[in-house]
Amino acid sequence: MPVFQVNVKWGKEKFSKIECNTDETPILFKSTLYSLTGVLPERMKIMVKGATIGDENWSNIKNLKDNVTMMMIGSAAELPSEPTEKPQFIEDMTESQVNQAADYPPGLRNLGNTCYMAATLQCLKTVPELKDKLMSSEGRFTRQSMVGSEGVCAAMKQLFTEMDGTSDPVTPFVMVKMLHMAIPRFAEKGEGGVFQQQDANECWTELMLMLSEYLSGEGSTATETVRKSFIEQFFGGENKTTLKCSETEEEEEKVSIEKWTQLRCHINTDVRYMQLGLTMGLKENIEKQSPSLNRNAVYVKTSLVHRLPCYLTINFIRFFYKERENINAKILKDIKFPLSYDAFELCSPELKEKLQPMRDRFEAARQRKIEKELSAKEVTNKNHKEKEDKKKETKYESTAFVDDIGSNNSGYYELQAVLTHQGRSSSSGHYVAWVKQREDHWIKCDDDRISYVKDEDILKLSGGGDWHVAYTLLYGPRKLEISEEEKEQEAVPAEATNPQPMES
């Protein structure tokens, strides 16, 4: 059946020229109306010439045509709150109640090979600054914002808000609709009319681009005007790159700055650890036209990280194109990655010098901790001290340079989310998100199935077989707790720290 432009009357309001694609299930048409009216699809009743539109198919709708007027009934008011339930044993609880009691985040229902999007969103939701920025944005659904970055960002804001308000699985029909409208290739269907599987890292990259277009940067200093986007501030790094012709000494070495939102871990027979794969990606040979030789020549391109973002994204280059099979085949090799990562060795000398002061403070804090653990007084008063610590509010040092919002000022990172792929090609298989909730406590987000795992389970995602294999990692900044001595200094008034000289 074709695509129609229809009118929808809802109470005193009328929406004109709404796209109605009868090749899709009615629930997707209802999701469009939901974005315009706020009426949940399950509370809608849409009638056309006496017939009611269902959720699964259009079989009971005859002779649909352009400019037909549909009647929609339904209230956008909130549902009444449920009565307070009596305490239950865990054996008597539903899956939703168990998730709520365990403080598990809600899962996302699969709408037909949409696991790539669900896994990506679960990982990005672990970034508190991104959530806060989205919530403070003015993104909303209008006729003008239905397509493009504003529509996708508004859908993300709505989805994150819905997820924060429930422990039940959420159906991301508006998010899927907006993503398909913004990126039509993600809406391609295969046999049986089911959406085709997409590459999760490609989805990640596209979302970063749209968020970058929509979310303005923080701060107003002269330094920050260079980075106008929030994504560029908190997810964007910079490489200082030198390009030197290896076939002649006449050409001068060219130095430039390249921006990125992901570091790529290259994989070959020699790579067994993530660090080596990242290092390999910083040096490569390229062929290009040489102005001095007047022909193509080989150049050596060497890069060093010149700026580290607050949140470091690392993508494992696990897929390569097989021309004979016409697929992106997968490299299953086991590549170890750490839960705590130090990016210092990837950095330029200038950045290393800037990072050193905060790294010295981390080392000093480590030494103080060792000394306390070895102290007999610490052992004697351990229980008393732990009780005091629980009462005190934990404060942390800033993780960014003063003049560079969203940067990392130490080079130290902690893993907070992993996006994995299970299967043999990027266009098939299954994607899952693994997000850190607290120390040694991770949540496996397998669409709408949520379960608890530990650090050791995360380290098993390094590859080597048909199990879930790490594809994209998201590291957040390691935080340095302000020491008791520094807290006491902050509490001391300036007059006490700078006493006036006594009169003789």
Summary of the structure (lengths in Angstrom):
residues: 504
radius of gyration: 27.3
end to end distance: 100.3
largest distance: 104.6
contacts: 1435
relative contact order: 0.10
helix: 34%
strand: 28%
